[in-house]
Amino acid sequence: MQTFMIIERFDPVDLDAIYKRLNQDGRGLPDGLHFVESWLTADNKTVYQIMRTDNAELFDVWFEHWDDLIEFEVVALREKPTAS
């Protein structure tokens, strides 16, 4: 399963609307897209989120649920090499 960092950027004035939708509808993740962890920056403008999936096309389905409030960037990650 591949790991991704999703960078979510939004206007802080939309934060209440984002949390309202999150509380009402959940994350809106399609089957096969797995949330791991997230962090909100202190200025309330950016979320860094770790997700896992075998099908990166599922991000498009998920983004449709949020694209009126959030801009997304997807970064594919790999395991860091171990020291020898």
C-alpha positions in Angstrom: 0.0 0.0 0.0 1.4 3.4 -1.0 1.6 6.3 1.5 0.8 9.9 0.5 1.0 13.3 2.1 -2.0 15.4 1.3 -1.5 19.1 1.7 -4.8 20.9 2.2 -4.8 24.7 1.9 -7.8 26.9 2.6 -8.9 30.3 3.8 -9.2 30.3 7.7 -12.6 32.0 7.3 -13.8 28.6 5.8 -12.6 26.6 8.8 -16.0 26.6 10.5 -17.7 25.4 7.3 -15.0 22.7 7.0 -15.5 21.4 10.5 -19.2 21.6 10.2 -19.1 19.3 7.1 -16.6 17.0 8.7 -18.8 16.6 11.8 -22.0 16.1 9.7 -20.6 13.9 6.9 -17.3 12.6 8.1 -14.2 12.8 5.9 -16.0 11.5 2.8 -13.4 9.0 2.0 -14.2 6.4 -0.7 -13.6 2.7 0.1 -9.9 2.0 -0.3 -8.6 5.4 0.8 -7.3 5.3 4.4 -6.7 8.2 6.7 -3.7 7.8 9.0 -3.0 11.2 10.7 -3.3 14.9 10.2 -1.9 18.1 11.6 -3.3 21.7 11.4 -0.9 24.5 11.2 -1.0 27.2 14.0 -2.3 29.8 11.5 -5.3 27.6 10.6 -4.4 27.7 6.8 -2.9 24.3 6.1 -3.5 20.7 7.0 -0.8 18.0 6.5 -2.5 14.7 6.2 -1.1 11.2 5.8 -3.2 8.8 3.7 -2.7 5.3 2.3 -4.1 3.6 -0.7 -3.4 1.1 -3.5 -5.4 3.3 -5.9 -4.3 7.0 -6.2 -7.3 7.7 -8.5 -9.5 7.6 -5.3 -8.1 11.0 -4.3 -10.1 12.6 -7.2 -13.3 11.1 -5.7 -12.5 12.3 -2.3 -11.5 15.8 -3.5 -14.9 16.3 -5.2 -16.4 16.2 -1.7 -14.3 19.1 -0.5 -13.1 21.1 -3.6 -15.5 24.0 -2.9 -13.6 24.7 0.4 -10.1 23.2 0.1 -7.2 23.2 -2.4 -5.3 19.9 -2.5 -1.8 18.8 -3.3 -0.8 15.1 -3.3 2.8 14.1 -2.6 3.7 10.4 -3.0 6.0 9.2 -0.2 8.4 6.3 0.1 9.9 4.7 3.1 13.1 6.3 4.2 16.2 4.2 3.8 17.6 2.6 6.9 21.1 3.5 8.0 23.8 0.9 7.4 
